[in-house]
């Protein structure tokens, strides 16, 4: 159930956050590898991952409290 919630919540992130979070956590790429494959700067990658992780948590918490 949590995996389904996470998958649904991941789809709600903006495209940059979704891409960076997916590459970093699911594809196990380093910050540098994510930056190289996306064309984003290292700072942008770190920001997208940090904000994406926070937004993912908030979205999942909202979905859990709605049920």
N, CA, C and O atoms as a Maestro MAE file, in Angstrom:
{
 s_m_m2io_version
 :::
 2.0.0
}

f_m_ct {
 s_m_title
 :::
 protein
 m_atom[268] {
  # First column is atom index #
  i_m_mmod_type
  r_m_x_coord
  r_m_y_coord
  r_m_z_coord
  i_m_residue_number
  s_m_chain_name
  s_m_pdb_residue_name
  s_m_pdb_atom_name
  i_m_atomic_number
  :::
  1 25 0.821 -1.195 0.000 1 A "UNK " " N  " 7
  2 3 0.000 0.000 0.000 1 A "UNK " " CA " 6
  3 2 0.868 1.264 0.000 1 A "UNK " " C  " 6
  4 15 0.583 2.209 -0.734 1 A "UNK " " O  " 8
  5 25 1.917 1.284 0.812 2 A "UNK " " N  " 7
  6 3 2.788 2.454 0.863 2 A "UNK " " CA " 6
  7 2 3.493 2.666 -0.480 2 A "UNK " " C  " 6
  8 15 3.698 3.803 -0.903 2 A "UNK " " O  " 8
  9 25 3.859 1.576 -1.144 3 A "UNK " " N  " 7
  10 3 4.512 1.689 -2.444 3 A "UNK " " CA " 6
  11 2 3.553 2.308 -3.462 3 A "UNK " " C  " 6
  12 15 3.959 3.132 -4.281 3 A "UNK " " O  " 8
  13 25 2.283 1.908 -3.409 4 A "UNK " " N  " 7
  14 3 1.281 2.502 -4.299 4 A "UNK " " CA " 6
  15 2 1.113 3.989 -4.013 4 A "UNK " " C  " 6
  16 15 1.004 4.796 -4.936 4 A "UNK " " O  " 8
  17 25 1.092 4.350 -2.727 5 A "UNK " " N  " 7
  18 3 0.981 5.760 -2.344 5 A "UNK " " CA " 6
  19 2 2.180 6.553 -2.845 5 A "UNK " " C  " 6
  20 15 2.035 7.660 -3.362 5 A "UNK " " O  " 8
  21 25 3.364 5.972 -2.686 6 A "UNK " " N  " 7
  22 3 4.571 6.662 -3.120 6 A "UNK " " CA " 6
  23 2 4.578 6.827 -4.639 6 A "UNK " " C  " 6
  24 15 4.938 7.892 -5.141 6 A "UNK " " O  " 8
  25 25 4.190 5.804 -5.362 7 A "UNK " " N  " 7
  26 3 4.154 5.867 -6.818 7 A "UNK " " CA " 6
  27 2 3.176 6.936 -7.288 7 A "UNK " " C  " 6
  28 15 3.487 7.717 -8.187 7 A "UNK " " O  " 8
  29 25 2.010 6.969 -6.687 8 A "UNK " " N  " 7
  30 3 1.004 7.979 -7.052 8 A "UNK " " CA " 6
  31 2 1.496 9.381 -6.706 8 A "UNK " " C  " 6
  32 15 1.302 10.321 -7.477 8 A "UNK " " O  " 8
  33 25 2.127 9.517 -5.556 9 A "UNK " " N  " 7
  34 3 2.626 10.825 -5.122 9 A "UNK " " CA " 6
  35 2 3.777 11.291 -6.006 9 A "UNK " " C  " 6
  36 15 3.888 12.481 -6.304 9 A "UNK " " O  " 8
  37 25 4.624 10.373 -6.422 10 A "UNK " " N  " 7
  38 3 5.751 10.707 -7.291 10 A "UNK " " CA " 6
  39 2 5.257 11.324 -8.600 10 A "UNK " " C  " 6
  40 15 5.883 12.235 -9.143 10 A "UNK " " O  " 8
  41 25 4.134 10.819 -9.095 11 A "UNK " " N  " 7
  42 3 3.558 11.341 -10.341 11 A "UNK " " CA " 6
  43 2 3.079 12.779 -10.193 11 A "UNK " " C  " 6
  44 15 2.934 13.484 -11.192 11 A "UNK " " O  " 8
  45 25 2.830 13.227 -8.962 12 A "UNK " " N  " 7
  46 3 2.325 14.574 -8.725 12 A "UNK " " CA " 6
  47 2 3.441 15.621 -8.587 12 A "UNK " " C  " 6
  48 15 3.166 16.821 -8.601 12 A "UNK " " O  " 8
  49 25 4.674 15.181 -8.456 13 A "UNK " " N  " 7
  50 3 5.782 16.131 -8.366 13 A "UNK " " CA " 6
  51 2 5.966 16.824 -9.719 13 A "UNK " " C  " 6
  52 15 5.558 16.297 -10.754 13 A "UNK " " O  " 8
  53 25 6.588 18.017 -9.702 14 A "UNK " " N  " 7
  54 3 6.872 18.640 -10.996 14 A "UNK " " CA " 6
  55 2 7.921 17.792 -11.712 14 A "UNK " " C  " 6
  56 15 8.609 16.982 -11.091 14 A "UNK " " O  " 8
  57 25 8.034 17.988 -13.020 15 A "UNK " " N  " 7
  58 3 8.849 17.070 -13.832 15 A "UNK " " CA " 6
  59 2 10.317 17.045 -13.425 15 A "UNK " " C  " 6
  60 15 10.949 15.989 -13.476 15 A "UNK " " O  " 8
  61 25 10.879 18.200 -13.017 16 A "UNK " " N  " 7
  62 3 12.289 18.236 -12.623 16 A "UNK " " CA " 6
  63 2 12.512 17.453 -11.326 16 A "UNK " " C  " 6
  64 15 13.453 16.666 -11.223 16 A "UNK " " O  " 8
  65 25 11.647 17.673 -10.348 17 A "UNK " " N  " 7
  66 3 11.771 16.950 -9.077 17 A "UNK " " CA " 6
  67 2 11.571 15.456 -9.298 17 A "UNK " " C  " 6
  68 15 12.332 14.641 -8.776 17 A "UNK " " O  " 8
  69 25 10.558 15.099 -10.064 18 A "UNK " " N  " 7
  70 3 10.280 13.682 -10.325 18 A "UNK " " CA " 6
  71 2 11.489 13.015 -10.988 18 A "UNK " " C  " 6
  72 15 11.895 11.924 -10.589 18 A "UNK " " O  " 8
  73 25 12.060 13.672 -11.997 19 A "UNK " " N  " 7
  74 3 13.198 13.119 -12.711 19 A "UNK " " CA " 6
  75 2 14.395 12.930 -11.786 19 A "UNK " " C  " 6
  76 15 15.005 11.861 -11.764 19 A "UNK " " O  " 8
  77 25 14.727 13.963 -11.027 20 A "UNK " " N  " 7
  78 3 15.907 13.892 -10.157 20 A "UNK " " CA " 6
  79 2 15.718 12.878 -9.032 20 A "UNK " " C  " 6
  80 15 16.634 12.110 -8.737 20 A "UNK " " O  " 8
  81 25 14.549 12.862 -8.404 21 A "UNK " " N  " 7
  82 3 14.275 11.904 -7.326 21 A "UNK " " CA " 6
  83 2 14.335 10.474 -7.870 21 A "UNK " " C  " 6
  84 15 14.904 9.587 -7.233 21 A "UNK " " O  " 8
  85 25 13.754 10.259 -9.034 22 A "UNK " " N  " 7
  86 3 13.755 8.921 -9.634 22 A "UNK " " CA " 6
  87 2 15.173 8.455 -9.947 22 A "UNK " " C  " 6
  88 15 15.549 7.330 -9.616 22 A "UNK " " O  " 8
  89 25 15.958 9.320 -10.585 23 A "UNK " " N  " 7
  90 3 17.332 8.936 -10.933 23 A "UNK " " CA " 6
  91 2 18.171 8.686 -9.688 23 A "UNK " " C  " 6
  92 15 18.951 7.734 -9.646 23 A "UNK " " O  " 8
  93 25 18.016 9.533 -8.673 24 A "UNK " " N  " 7
  94 3 18.845 9.429 -7.476 24 A "UNK " " CA " 6
  95 2 18.462 8.240 -6.603 24 A "UNK " " C  " 6
  96 15 19.321 7.437 -6.237 24 A "UNK " " O  " 8
  97 25 17.184 8.121 -6.268 25 A "UNK " " N  " 7
  98 3 16.763 7.071 -5.326 25 A "UNK " " CA " 6
  99 2 16.455 5.732 -5.994 25 A "UNK " " C  " 6
  100 15 16.827 4.683 -5.468 25 A "UNK " " O  " 8
  101 25 15.788 5.753 -7.134 26 A "UNK " " N  " 7
  102 3 15.383 4.492 -7.747 26 A "UNK " " CA " 6
  103 2 16.467 3.921 -8.666 26 A "UNK " " C  " 6
  104 15 16.662 2.707 -8.720 26 A "UNK " " O  " 8
  105 25 17.169 4.799 -9.388 27 A "UNK " " N  " 7
  106 3 18.227 4.329 -10.288 27 A "UNK " " CA " 6
  107 2 19.606 4.354 -9.634 27 A "UNK " " C  " 6
  108 15 20.599 3.964 -10.248 27 A "UNK " " O  " 8
  109 25 19.660 4.822 -8.368 28 A "UNK " " N  " 7
  110 3 20.893 4.815 -7.567 28 A "UNK " " CA " 6
  111 2 22.051 5.588 -8.219 28 A "UNK " " C  " 6
  112 15 23.210 5.185 -8.123 28 A "UNK " " O  " 8
  113 25 21.722 6.692 -8.876 29 A "UNK " " N  " 7
  114 3 22.763 7.523 -9.484 29 A "UNK " " CA " 6
  115 2 23.245 8.558 -8.471 29 A "UNK " " C  " 6
  116 15 22.502 8.955 -7.574 29 A "UNK " " O  " 8
  117 25 24.491 8.987 -8.623 30 A "UNK " " N  " 7
  118 3 25.050 10.017 -7.745 30 A "UNK " " CA " 6
  119 2 24.510 11.387 -8.181 30 A "UNK " " C  " 6
  120 15 23.919 11.521 -9.252 30 A "UNK " " O  " 8
  121 25 24.725 12.401 -7.329 31 A "UNK " " N  " 7
  122 3 24.346 13.766 -7.710 31 A "UNK " " CA " 6
  123 2 24.986 14.129 -9.046 31 A "UNK " " C  " 6
  124 15 24.337 14.681 -9.935 31 A "UNK " " O  " 8
  125 25 26.262 13.808 -9.167 32 A "UNK " " N  " 7
  126 3 27.006 14.152 -10.388 32 A "UNK " " CA " 6
  127 2 26.421 13.440 -11.603 32 A "UNK " " C  " 6
  128 15 26.276 14.043 -12.666 32 A "UNK " " O  " 8
  129 25 26.088 12.174 -11.451 33 A "UNK " " N  " 7
  130 3 25.504 11.419 -12.575 33 A "UNK " " CA " 6
  131 2 24.138 11.976 -12.963 33 A "UNK " " C  " 6
  132 15 23.807 12.050 -14.146 33 A "UNK " " O  " 8
  133 25 23.346 12.368 -11.966 34 A "UNK " " N  " 7
  134 3 22.041 12.966 -12.252 34 A "UNK " " CA " 6
  135 2 22.247 14.279 -13.012 34 A "UNK " " C  " 6
  136 15 21.549 14.549 -13.990 34 A "UNK " " O  " 8
  137 25 23.199 15.087 -12.565 35 A "UNK " " N  " 7
  138 3 23.480 16.365 -13.227 35 A "UNK " " CA " 6
  139 2 23.914 16.138 -14.681 35 A "UNK " " C  " 6
  140 15 23.464 16.838 -15.587 35 A "UNK " " O  " 8
  141 25 24.777 15.170 -14.887 36 A "UNK " " N  " 7
  142 3 25.267 14.893 -16.239 36 A "UNK " " CA " 6
  143 2 24.164 14.377 -17.153 36 A "UNK " " C  " 6
  144 15 24.124 14.738 -18.329 36 A "UNK " " O  " 8
  145 25 23.276 13.548 -16.641 37 A "UNK " " N  " 7
  146 3 22.239 12.970 -17.503 37 A "UNK " " CA " 6
  147 2 21.063 13.913 -17.739 37 A "UNK " " C  " 6
  148 15 20.321 13.739 -18.705 37 A "UNK " " O  " 8
  149 25 20.883 14.909 -16.868 38 A "UNK " " N  " 7
  150 3 19.754 15.834 -17.035 38 A "UNK " " CA " 6
  151 2 20.155 17.179 -17.620 38 A "UNK " " C  " 6
  152 15 19.329 17.879 -18.205 38 A "UNK " " O  " 8
  153 25 21.428 17.540 -17.460 39 A "UNK " " N  " 7
  154 3 21.855 18.862 -17.905 39 A "UNK " " CA " 6
  155 2 21.659 19.941 -16.848 39 A "UNK " " C  " 6
  156 15 21.990 21.104 -17.079 39 A "UNK " " O  " 8
  157 25 21.122 19.562 -15.687 40 A "UNK " " N  " 7
  158 3 20.967 20.513 -14.588 40 A "UNK " " CA " 6
  159 2 22.314 20.700 -13.897 40 A "UNK " " C  " 6
  160 15 23.178 19.825 -13.951 40 A "UNK " " O  " 8
  161 25 22.482 21.853 -13.248 41 A "UNK " " N  " 7
  162 3 23.700 22.061 -12.465 41 A "UNK " " CA " 6
  163 2 23.631 21.199 -11.200 41 A "UNK " " C  " 6
  164 15 22.560 20.731 -10.813 41 A "UNK " " O  " 8
  165 25 24.779 21.000 -10.570 42 A "UNK " " N  " 7
  166 3 24.833 20.215 -9.341 42 A "UNK " " CA " 6
  167 2 23.925 20.835 -8.271 42 A "UNK " " C  " 6
  168 15 23.217 20.121 -7.560 42 A "UNK " " O  " 8
  169 25 23.951 22.145 -8.167 43 A "UNK " " N  " 7
  170 3 23.093 22.844 -7.201 43 A "UNK " " CA " 6
  171 2 21.617 22.637 -7.479 43 A "UNK " " C  " 6
  172 15 20.825 22.447 -6.556 43 A "UNK " " O  " 8
  173 25 21.244 22.675 -8.757 44 A "UNK " " N  " 7
  174 3 19.845 22.440 -9.124 44 A "UNK " " CA " 6
  175 2 19.431 21.015 -8.761 44 A "UNK " " C  " 6
  176 15 18.344 20.791 -8.229 44 A "UNK " " O  " 8
  177 25 20.303 20.061 -9.053 45 A "UNK " " N  " 7
  178 3 20.002 18.654 -8.754 45 A "UNK " " CA " 6
  179 2 19.765 18.480 -7.254 45 A "UNK " " C  " 6
  180 15 18.786 17.856 -6.846 45 A "UNK " " O  " 8
  181 25 20.661 19.030 -6.438 46 A "UNK " " N  " 7
  182 3 20.509 18.906 -4.984 46 A "UNK " " CA " 6
  183 2 19.204 19.541 -4.523 46 A "UNK " " C  " 6
  184 15 18.510 18.985 -3.672 46 A "UNK " " O  " 8
  185 25 18.871 20.685 -5.072 47 A "UNK " " N  " 7
  186 3 17.642 21.390 -4.716 47 A "UNK " " CA " 6
  187 2 16.414 20.591 -5.139 47 A "UNK " " C  " 6
  188 15 15.481 20.429 -4.353 47 A "UNK " " O  " 8
  189 25 16.408 20.088 -6.379 48 A "UNK " " N  " 7
  190 3 15.264 19.302 -6.860 48 A "UNK " " CA " 6
  191 2 15.065 18.043 -6.022 48 A "UNK " " C  " 6
  192 15 13.931 17.670 -5.721 48 A "UNK " " O  " 8
  193 25 16.163 17.387 -5.645 49 A "UNK " " N  " 7
  194 3 16.051 16.172 -4.838 49 A "UNK " " CA " 6
  195 2 15.537 16.511 -3.442 49 A "UNK " " C  " 6
  196 15 14.631 15.849 -2.934 49 A "UNK " " O  " 8
  197 25 16.110 17.536 -2.823 50 A "UNK " " N  " 7
  198 3 15.682 17.924 -1.474 50 A "UNK " " CA " 6
  199 2 14.214 18.348 -1.462 50 A "UNK " " C  " 6
  200 15 13.443 17.891 -0.618 50 A "UNK " " O  " 8
  201 25 13.826 19.218 -2.392 51 A "UNK " " N  " 7
  202 3 12.440 19.680 -2.446 51 A "UNK " " CA " 6
  203 2 11.495 18.559 -2.862 51 A "UNK " " C  " 6
  204 15 10.379 18.460 -2.353 51 A "UNK " " O  " 8
  205 25 11.945 17.719 -3.786 52 A "UNK " " N  " 7
  206 3 11.121 16.592 -4.225 52 A "UNK " " CA " 6
  207 2 10.867 15.607 -3.099 52 A "UNK " " C  " 6
  208 15 9.756 15.098 -2.951 52 A "UNK " " O  " 8
  209 25 11.895 15.339 -2.303 53 A "UNK " " N  " 7
  210 3 11.752 14.422 -1.166 53 A "UNK " " CA " 6
  211 2 10.752 14.983 -0.145 53 A "UNK " " C  " 6
  212 15 9.896 14.262 0.367 53 A "UNK " " O  " 8
  213 25 10.882 16.283 0.139 54 A "UNK " " N  " 7
  214 3 9.966 16.923 1.078 54 A "UNK " " CA " 6
  215 2 8.525 16.908 0.538 54 A "UNK " " C  " 6
  216 15 7.586 16.586 1.266 54 A "UNK " " O  " 8
  217 25 8.365 17.260 -0.745 55 A "UNK " " N  " 7
  218 3 7.025 17.282 -1.334 55 A "UNK " " CA " 6
  219 2 6.422 15.890 -1.410 55 A "UNK " " C  " 6
  220 15 5.218 15.721 -1.217 55 A "UNK " " O  " 8
  221 25 7.249 14.897 -1.688 56 A "UNK " " N  " 7
  222 3 6.778 13.507 -1.730 56 A "UNK " " CA " 6
  223 2 6.245 13.096 -0.361 56 A "UNK " " C  " 6
  224 15 5.189 12.471 -0.259 56 A "UNK " " O  " 8
  225 25 6.978 13.449 0.685 57 A "UNK " " N  " 7
  226 3 6.550 13.143 2.051 57 A "UNK " " CA " 6
  227 2 5.221 13.822 2.364 57 A "UNK " " C  " 6
  228 15 4.316 13.198 2.917 57 A "UNK " " O  " 8
  229 25 5.102 15.104 2.008 58 A "UNK " " N  " 7
  230 3 3.863 15.845 2.278 58 A "UNK " " CA " 6
  231 2 2.683 15.262 1.513 58 A "UNK " " C  " 6
  232 15 1.587 15.135 2.058 58 A "UNK " " O  " 8
  233 25 2.904 14.909 0.263 59 A "UNK " " N  " 7
  234 3 1.832 14.314 -0.545 59 A "UNK " " CA " 6
  235 2 1.383 12.975 0.038 59 A "UNK " " C  " 6
  236 15 0.187 12.689 0.105 59 A "UNK " " O  " 8
  237 25 2.345 12.164 0.455 60 A "UNK " " N  " 7
  238 3 1.997 10.859 1.031 60 A "UNK " " CA " 6
  239 2 1.250 11.024 2.350 60 A "UNK " " C  " 6
  240 15 0.274 10.318 2.604 60 A "UNK " " O  " 8
  241 25 1.704 11.956 3.192 61 A "UNK " " N  " 7
  242 3 1.012 12.200 4.461 61 A "UNK " " CA " 6
  243 2 -0.410 12.661 4.226 61 A "UNK " " C  " 6
  244 15 -1.325 12.247 4.939 61 A "UNK " " O  " 8
  245 25 -0.607 13.525 3.219 62 A "UNK " " N  " 7
  246 3 -1.951 14.010 2.885 62 A "UNK " " CA " 6
  247 2 -2.840 12.862 2.431 62 A "UNK " " C  " 6
  248 15 -4.000 12.777 2.834 62 A "UNK " " O  " 8
  249 25 -2.301 11.975 1.593 63 A "UNK " " N  " 7
  250 3 -3.068 10.829 1.103 63 A "UNK " " CA " 6
  251 2 -3.430 9.888 2.256 63 A "UNK " " C  " 6
  252 15 -4.542 9.361 2.299 63 A "UNK " " O  " 8
  253 25 -2.494 9.677 3.191 64 A "UNK " " N  " 7
  254 3 -2.752 8.791 4.328 64 A "UNK " " CA " 6
  255 2 -3.829 9.373 5.253 64 A "UNK " " C  " 6
  256 15 -4.668 8.633 5.767 64 A "UNK " " O  " 8
  257 25 -3.809 10.669 5.462 65 A "UNK " " N  " 7
  258 3 -4.793 11.286 6.359 65 A "UNK " " CA " 6
  259 2 -6.169 11.384 5.725 65 A "UNK " " C  " 6
  260 15 -7.169 11.485 6.435 65 A "UNK " " O  " 8
  261 25 -6.237 11.355 4.406 66 A "UNK " " N  " 7
  262 3 -7.528 11.411 3.706 66 A "UNK " " CA " 6
  263 2 -8.269 10.084 3.756 66 A "UNK " " C  " 6
  264 15 -9.472 10.033 3.500 66 A "UNK " " O  " 8
  265 25 -7.568 9.025 4.081 67 A "UNK " " N  " 7
  266 3 -8.216 7.687 4.038 67 A "UNK " " CA " 6
  267 2 -8.799 7.311 5.381 67 A "UNK " " C  " 6
  268 15 -9.374 6.232 5.524 67 A "UNK " " O  " 8
  :::
 }
 m_bond[267] {
  # First column is bond index #
  i_m_from
  i_m_to
  i_m_order
  :::
  1 1 2 1
  2 2 3 1
  3 3 4 2
  4 3 5 1
  5 5 6 1
  6 6 7 1
  7 7 8 2
  8 7 9 1
  9 9 10 1
  10 10 11 1
  11 11 12 2
  12 11 13 1
  13 13 14 1
  14 14 15 1
  15 15 16 2
  16 15 17 1
  17 17 18 1
  18 18 19 1
  19 19 20 2
  20 19 21 1
  21 21 22 1
  22 22 23 1
  23 23 24 2
  24 23 25 1
  25 25 26 1
  26 26 27 1
  27 27 28 2
  28 27 29 1
  29 29 30 1
  30 30 31 1
  31 31 32 2
  32 31 33 1
  33 33 34 1
  34 34 35 1
  35 35 36 2
  36 35 37 1
  37 37 38 1
  38 38 39 1
  39 39 40 2
  40 39 41 1
  41 41 42 1
  42 42 43 1
  43 43 44 2
  44 43 45 1
  45 45 46 1
  46 46 47 1
  47 47 48 2
  48 47 49 1
  49 49 50 1
  50 50 51 1
  51 51 52 2
  52 51 53 1
  53 53 54 1
  54 54 55 1
  55 55 56 2
  56 55 57 1
  57 57 58 1
  58 58 59 1
  59 59 60 2
  60 59 61 1
  61 61 62 1
  62 62 63 1
  63 63 64 2
  64 63 65 1
  65 65 66 1
  66 66 67 1
  67 67 68 2
  68 67 69 1
  69 69 70 1
  70 70 71 1
  71 71 72 2
  72 71 73 1
  73 73 74 1
  74 74 75 1
  75 75 76 2
  76 75 77 1
  77 77 78 1
  78 78 79 1
  79 79 80 2
  80 79 81 1
  81 81 82 1
  82 82 83 1
  83 83 84 2
  84 83 85 1
  85 85 86 1
  86 86 87 1
  87 87 88 2
  88 87 89 1
  89 89 90 1
  90 90 91 1
  91 91 92 2
  92 91 93 1
  93 93 94 1
  94 94 95 1
  95 95 96 2
  96 95 97 1
  97 97 98 1
  98 98 99 1
  99 99 100 2
  100 99 101 1
  101 101 102 1
  102 102 103 1
  103 103 104 2
  104 103 105 1
  105 105 106 1
  106 106 107 1
  107 107 108 2
  108 107 109 1
  109 109 110 1
  110 110 111 1
  111 111 112 2
  112 111 113 1
  113 113 114 1
  114 114 115 1
  115 115 116 2
  116 115 117 1
  117 117 118 1
  118 118 119 1
  119 119 120 2
  120 119 121 1
  121 121 122 1
  122 122 123 1
  123 123 124 2
  124 123 125 1
  125 125 126 1
  126 126 127 1
  127 127 128 2
  128 127 129 1
  129 129 130 1
  130 130 131 1
  131 131 132 2
  132 131 133 1
  133 133 134 1
  134 134 135 1
  135 135 136 2
  136 135 137 1
  137 137 138 1
  138 138 139 1
  139 139 140 2
  140 139 141 1
  141 141 142 1
  142 142 143 1
  143 143 144 2
  144 143 145 1
  145 145 146 1
  146 146 147 1
  147 147 148 2
  148 147 149 1
  149 149 150 1
  150 150 151 1
  151 151 152 2
  152 151 153 1
  153 153 154 1
  154 154 155 1
  155 155 156 2
  156 155 157 1
  157 157 158 1
  158 158 159 1
  159 159 160 2
  160 159 161 1
  161 161 162 1
  162 162 163 1
  163 163 164 2
  164 163 165 1
  165 165 166 1
  166 166 167 1
  167 167 168 2
  168 167 169 1
  169 169 170 1
  170 170 171 1
  171 171 172 2
  172 171 173 1
  173 173 174 1
  174 174 175 1
  175 175 176 2
  176 175 177 1
  177 177 178 1
  178 178 179 1
  179 179 180 2
  180 179 181 1
  181 181 182 1
  182 182 183 1
  183 183 184 2
  184 183 185 1
  185 185 186 1
  186 186 187 1
  187 187 188 2
  188 187 189 1
  189 189 190 1
  190 190 191 1
  191 191 192 2
  192 191 193 1
  193 193 194 1
  194 194 195 1
  195 195 196 2
  196 195 197 1
  197 197 198 1
  198 198 199 1
  199 199 200 2
  200 199 201 1
  201 201 202 1
  202 202 203 1
  203 203 204 2
  204 203 205 1
  205 205 206 1
  206 206 207 1
  207 207 208 2
  208 207 209 1
  209 209 210 1
  210 210 211 1
  211 211 212 2
  212 211 213 1
  213 213 214 1
  214 214 215 1
  215 215 216 2
  216 215 217 1
  217 217 218 1
  218 218 219 1
  219 219 220 2
  220 219 221 1
  221 221 222 1
  222 222 223 1
  223 223 224 2
  224 223 225 1
  225 225 226 1
  226 226 227 1
  227 227 228 2
  228 227 229 1
  229 229 230 1
  230 230 231 1
  231 231 232 2
  232 231 233 1
  233 233 234 1
  234 234 235 1
  235 235 236 2
  236 235 237 1
  237 237 238 1
  238 238 239 1
  239 239 240 2
  240 239 241 1
  241 241 242 1
  242 242 243 1
  243 243 244 2
  244 243 245 1
  245 245 246 1
  246 246 247 1
  247 247 248 2
  248 247 249 1
  249 249 250 1
  250 250 251 1
  251 251 252 2
  252 251 253 1
  253 253 254 1
  254 254 255 1
  255 255 256 2
  256 255 257 1
  257 257 258 1
  258 258 259 1
  259 259 260 2
  260 259 261 1
  261 261 262 1
  262 262 263 1
  263 263 264 2
  264 263 265 1
  265 265 266 1
  266 266 267 1
  267 267 268 2
  :::
 }
}
